[in-house]
Amino acid sequence: MNHGKYPFILSFLAIPVALYVWLVIIPFAQAFQISFTDWSGSTSEFNYIGFDNYVNLFKDEQLVMPAIRHTAIILVVLPLVTIVLGLFFAFMLNVGGKSRQGRISGVAGARFHKVVYFFPQVLSVAIIGILFQQVYAPETFGGLLTSTLSAVGLPAPPNGFLADKNFVLLSVISVLVWSAVGFYLVFFSSAMASIPQDLYEAAILDGASRIQTFFKITLPLLWESVQTAWIYLSIIALDVFVLVYIMTPERGGPDGASEVVGGVIWKYAFNHGEQAFASALGVVLFFAALSLAVIALRVGRRERIEY
Amino acid sequence: MAQDIADNRDTAAKKTPRPARSKRDSPESGFFVNLLSHSFLWLWGIMVIVPVVWIVISSFKTPREIATDPLGLPAVPQIQNYLNAWTNGNIGQYFLNTFQVMAFSITGTMLLGAMVAYVIARYEFPGNRLLYFFFAGGMMFPVFLALFPLFKTLENVGLLNTKTGLALVYIAYSLPFTVFFLTAFFRTLPHSIAEAAMIDGAGHYRLFFQVMLPMARPGLVAITIFNIIGQWNQFLLPLVLMSRNPDDAMISQGLANLAMRQGYEGDPGALFAGTVLAMIPVFIAYVIFQRQIQAGLTAGAVK
């Protein structure tokens, strides 16, 4: 059984490990290293300047600080709204239907809803960005939302939602929620499917209402899935950039009103030629993601319910 | 008096036959909650469908109709938009580029990912756990952080702005999740079959390719779907690593360029048609494999 084991293991690991080290590990390690230099990225000269980049990050009121604030807003709103909607829809579609002789079922048309809701998940973020750029466009450019609003006699921002400082961030977050809800609906559905039916049947016999069933049975038993979803959505929230890049004016505008951390890293690295500064911000982002995951796992730890 | 009796009879009739259901479906609270939640379910469905249908309808309009009558139907369907998108808009070329890169990167991802996962899951050797965390840990890295060093790395070896370079990067960045997922999957496969094959004289390589890979098929299918959708939707990596020649763009990147150019050239019809063209393969695949795609993508997240 063990004959030729080590040559075999080595032959299987050599190429993937080499590729992974070369293209993932070393670039990340270099980014950490670069963050302690004053490297612009264009020349080969640089000096080590310690934590100066990190200190300067928090003095940049033009790009970095607004971006951190906006990312923080997304970090709170996106997981919260997506999870609440995802749980609500999953509950409706799996156990929200009328009970026939105590049997649990979803509402009518549950399968259809699942198919439709999930669809945005397979669309590329570029397509979603182009789609919603047009939905939010000003009425004179034929925007769907603006035209609909004025067709029913409601006011719409004259230059469209994306050119309006008050709406642009909200518009981006709405698109993120729009595209993510279906995934979490299906995600929570599969977790709900493993909850034994008799728990619900017993609750209904005892006269529990739908809302009570949800808070007393479904939610506690789904807690681990909610926690996982929270971590995933937090990482998505920290990485938001492509939608902002495609949809918003000046890739973070108007007037920096939709600037996000990912976008600022991009701008410093590839437009402003301040590679070291960009790397420092990237390192901050990395530790933010790491601590969020750790916190989510610690705080969310509850007694595991066996069933 | 008669009214009272009628009321009593009414409530009695409601209570006696199905005491268990009376609270759950009581008309006062139940009806309102029901109506509200059902309306909301349908509202969300409409919110998903309408923008997609609207862009399909708009793709058949003239630019003038798009601007002046956004909610109406096209007077004459403009098939020309699609021809413009395919040729002037270069959508055909972008499709081809994406297929070329992905044919290489998906094969590479699955083969290399399965090899690593298999070794980690089924063989004892020093550093086994460490190797697992080494790969799985990659899931935590924000890709922004590595973009510039990656750009320099590829530039140094002459792979910047090449399809080979991009495909290698896709493989490397798909490995963490693929290894993470497949390791769990290979662990669940029964040991007895492997032992039987070994006794029958199969070597380590034959065991992997002829016994373990076929057995791992459900897991391989799920993670292949995950990787295809992920790489098809990739935007950031091609934006940085394939930026020199616009004709080399991947489909998402090409569409985004079209959207940005549209500002001056003003052919929204072609842009919409291009967007619809890019949606069609995904849509068809989704309609056919909807169950597997949902299962594959969410199983990827749960494990």
Boltz contact constraints between the chains, C-beta under 6 A:
constraints:
  - contact:
      token1: [A, 1]
      token2: [B, 198]
      max_distance: 6.0
  - contact:
      token1: [A, 8]
      token2: [B, 204]
      max_distance: 6.0
  - contact:
      token1: [A, 9]
      token2: [B, 119]
      max_distance: 6.0
  - contact:
      token1: [A, 9]
      token2: [B, 123]
      max_distance: 6.0
  - contact:
      token1: [A, 9]
      token2: [B, 125]
      max_distance: 6.0
  - contact:
      token1: [A, 12]
      token2: [B, 115]
      max_distance: 6.0
  - contact:
      token1: [A, 12]
      token2: [B, 119]
      max_distance: 6.0
  - contact:
      token1: [A, 13]
      token2: [B, 119]
      max_distance: 6.0
  - contact:
      token1: [A, 16]
      token2: [B, 112]
      max_distance: 6.0
  - contact:
      token1: [A, 16]
      token2: [B, 116]
      max_distance: 6.0
  - contact:
      token1: [A, 19]
      token2: [B, 172]
      max_distance: 6.0
  - contact:
      token1: [A, 20]
      token2: [B, 172]
      max_distance: 6.0
  - contact:
      token1: [A, 20]
      token2: [B, 175]
      max_distance: 6.0
  - contact:
      token1: [A, 23]
      token2: [B, 169]
      max_distance: 6.0
  - contact:
      token1: [A, 23]
      token2: [B, 172]
      max_distance: 6.0
  - contact:
      token1: [A, 24]
      token2: [B, 138]
      max_distance: 6.0
  - contact:
      token1: [A, 24]
      token2: [B, 172]
      max_distance: 6.0
  - contact:
      token1: [A, 27]
      token2: [B, 146]
      max_distance: 6.0
  - contact:
      token1: [A, 27]
      token2: [B, 149]
      max_distance: 6.0
  - contact:
      token1: [A, 27]
      token2: [B, 150]
      max_distance: 6.0
  - contact:
      token1: [A, 28]
      token2: [B, 141]
      max_distance: 6.0
  - contact:
      token1: [A, 28]
      token2: [B, 146]
      max_distance: 6.0
  - contact:
      token1: [A, 30]
      token2: [B, 149]
      max_distance: 6.0
  - contact:
      token1: [A, 31]
      token2: [B, 145]
      max_distance: 6.0
  - contact:
      token1: [A, 31]
      token2: [B, 146]
      max_distance: 6.0
  - contact:
      token1: [A, 31]
      token2: [B, 149]
      max_distance: 6.0
  - contact:
      token1: [A, 92]
      token2: [B, 37]
      max_distance: 6.0
  - contact:
      token1: [A, 92]
      token2: [B, 41]
      max_distance: 6.0
  - contact:
      token1: [A, 113]
      token2: [B, 41]
      max_distance: 6.0
  - contact:
      token1: [A, 113]
      token2: [B, 45]
      max_distance: 6.0
  - contact:
      token1: [A, 115]
      token2: [B, 290]
      max_distance: 6.0
  - contact:
      token1: [A, 116]
      token2: [B, 45]
      max_distance: 6.0
  - contact:
      token1: [A, 116]
      token2: [B, 48]
      max_distance: 6.0
  - contact:
      token1: [A, 118]
      token2: [B, 294]
      max_distance: 6.0
  - contact:
      token1: [A, 122]
      token2: [B, 229]
      max_distance: 6.0
  - contact:
      token1: [A, 122]
      token2: [B, 282]
      max_distance: 6.0
  - contact:
      token1: [A, 122]
      token2: [B, 286]
      max_distance: 6.0
  - contact:
      token1: [A, 124]
      token2: [B, 233]
      max_distance: 6.0
  - contact:
      token1: [A, 124]
      token2: [B, 252]
      max_distance: 6.0
  - contact:
      token1: [A, 125]
      token2: [B, 233]
      max_distance: 6.0
  - contact:
      token1: [A, 125]
      token2: [B, 235]
      max_distance: 6.0
  - contact:
      token1: [A, 126]
      token2: [B, 235]
      max_distance: 6.0
  - contact:
      token1: [A, 126]
      token2: [B, 252]
      max_distance: 6.0
  - contact:
      token1: [A, 126]
      token2: [B, 255]
      max_distance: 6.0
  - contact:
      token1: [A, 126]
      token2: [B, 256]
      max_distance: 6.0
  - contact:
      token1: [A, 127]
      token2: [B, 275]
      max_distance: 6.0
  - contact:
      token1: [A, 127]
      token2: [B, 278]
      max_distance: 6.0
  - contact:
      token1: [A, 130]
      token2: [B, 259]
      max_distance: 6.0
  - contact:
      token1: [A, 130]
      token2: [B, 275]
      max_distance: 6.0
  - contact:
      token1: [A, 131]
      token2: [B, 51]
      max_distance: 6.0
  - contact:
      token1: [A, 131]
      token2: [B, 55]
      max_distance: 6.0
  - contact:
      token1: [A, 135]
      token2: [B, 51]
      max_distance: 6.0
  - contact:
      token1: [A, 141]
      token2: [B, 67]
      max_distance: 6.0
  - contact:
      token1: [A, 142]
      token2: [B, 66]
      max_distance: 6.0
  - contact:
      token1: [A, 142]
      token2: [B, 67]
      max_distance: 6.0
  - contact:
      token1: [A, 142]
      token2: [B, 70]
      max_distance: 6.0
  - contact:
      token1: [A, 144]
      token2: [B, 54]
      max_distance: 6.0
  - contact:
      token1: [A, 147]
      token2: [B, 70]
      max_distance: 6.0
  - contact:
      token1: [A, 147]
      token2: [B, 71]
      max_distance: 6.0
  - contact:
      token1: [A, 186]
      token2: [B, 294]
      max_distance: 6.0
  - contact:
      token1: [A, 186]
      token2: [B, 298]
      max_distance: 6.0
  - contact:
      token1: [A, 187]
      token2: [B, 298]
      max_distance: 6.0
  - contact:
      token1: [A, 187]
      token2: [B, 301]
      max_distance: 6.0
  - contact:
      token1: [A, 190]
      token2: [B, 298]
      max_distance: 6.0
  - contact:
      token1: [A, 205]
      token2: [B, 20]
      max_distance: 6.0
  - contact:
      token1: [A, 207]
      token2: [B, 23]
      max_distance: 6.0
  - contact:
      token1: [A, 209]
      token2: [B, 24]
      max_distance: 6.0
  - contact:
      token1: [A, 239]
      token2: [B, 142]
      max_distance: 6.0
  - contact:
      token1: [A, 242]
      token2: [B, 235]
      max_distance: 6.0
  - contact:
      token1: [A, 246]
      token2: [B, 256]
      max_distance: 6.0
  - contact:
      token1: [A, 262]
      token2: [B, 144]
      max_distance: 6.0
  - contact:
      token1: [A, 265]
      token2: [B, 144]
      max_distance: 6.0
  - contact:
      token1: [A, 269]
      token2: [B, 148]
      max_distance: 6.0
  - contact:
      token1: [A, 275]
      token2: [B, 148]
      max_distance: 6.0
  - contact:
      token1: [A, 282]
      token2: [B, 144]
      max_distance: 6.0
  - contact:
      token1: [A, 282]
      token2: [B, 145]
      max_distance: 6.0
  - contact:
      token1: [A, 285]
      token2: [B, 142]
      max_distance: 6.0
  - contact:
      token1: [A, 286]
      token2: [B, 142]
      max_distance: 6.0
  - contact:
      token1: [A, 286]
      token2: [B, 145]
      max_distance: 6.0
